[in-house]
């Protein structure tokens, strides 16, 4: 039921330079990634710093997902070192 809304959200952000909306098949080639980031059930939505992803707990309809995604932006990383605290810069 969520898949069509998720696909629509991915399409909305496909050209974004600051927000990545993607999906991973945890039953196939993405199994190791899913294990690494702590996916325990499906569908799971994670967001934030790729090295410390958080669980999304909001609504699963397009309007809720888009409202949440609209509030996302750049996070600490090689392209945004100014957003990193001193511990992460090392």
C-alpha positions in Angstrom: 0.0 0.0 0.0 2.8 2.4 0.7 4.9 1.6 -2.4 3.0 3.9 -4.8 3.3 6.9 -2.5 7.0 6.1 -1.9 7.7 5.9 -5.6 5.9 9.2 -6.1 8.1 10.7 -3.3 11.3 9.4 -5.0 10.2 11.0 -8.2 9.6 14.3 -6.5 13.1 14.4 -5.1 15.0 12.7 -8.0 16.8 15.9 -9.0 17.4 17.2 -5.4 21.0 18.0 -4.5 20.3 17.9 -0.8 17.7 15.1 -0.2 18.0 11.5 -1.3 14.8 9.4 -1.2 15.6 5.8 -2.2 14.5 2.2 -1.5 16.5 -1.0 -0.8 15.2 -4.5 -1.2 16.2 -6.1 2.1 15.3 -9.6 0.9 17.8 -9.6 -2.0 21.0 -7.7 -2.8 20.4 -5.1 -0.1 20.3 -7.7 2.7 23.7 -6.7 4.2 23.0 -3.0 4.1 19.7 -3.5 5.8 21.4 -5.6 8.5 24.1 -2.9 8.9 21.6 -0.1 9.5 19.3 -2.1 11.8 16.3 -2.8 9.6 14.2 -5.4 11.5 10.8 -5.2 9.8 9.4 -4.2 6.4 8.7 -1.6 5.3 11.2 0.4 7.4 12.0 4.1 6.8 15.3 5.5 7.9 16.5 9.1 7.7 19.4 11.3 8.7 23.2 10.9 8.7 24.1 7.8 6.7 26.4 6.7 9.5 23.7 7.1 12.2 20.3 6.6 10.6 17.2 7.1 12.7 13.8 5.4 12.4 11.0 7.4 10.8 7.8 7.1 12.9 5.4 9.4 10.9 2.6 8.8 8.6 3.0 6.5 5.5 0.8 8.4 3.1 2.3 10.7 0.4 1.3 13.9 2.1 2.9 12.9 5.4 6.0 11.6 3.8 6.4 14.8 1.6 5.9 17.1 4.6 8.6 15.3 6.5 11.0 15.2 3.5 10.4 18.9 2.9 12.0 19.5 6.3 15.1 17.5 5.5 18.3 19.1 4.3 22.0 18.7 4.2 23.7 17.0 7.1 27.3 16.5 8.2 29.5 14.9 5.5 32.4 15.6 3.2 30.4 18.1 1.2 29.1 19.9 4.3 31.9 19.9 6.8 30.6 23.2 8.3 27.6 21.2 9.6 29.8 18.7 11.5 30.8 19.0 15.1 34.5 18.7 16.1 34.2 15.0 16.9 32.8 14.1 13.5 35.4 16.3 11.6 38.2 13.9 12.8 
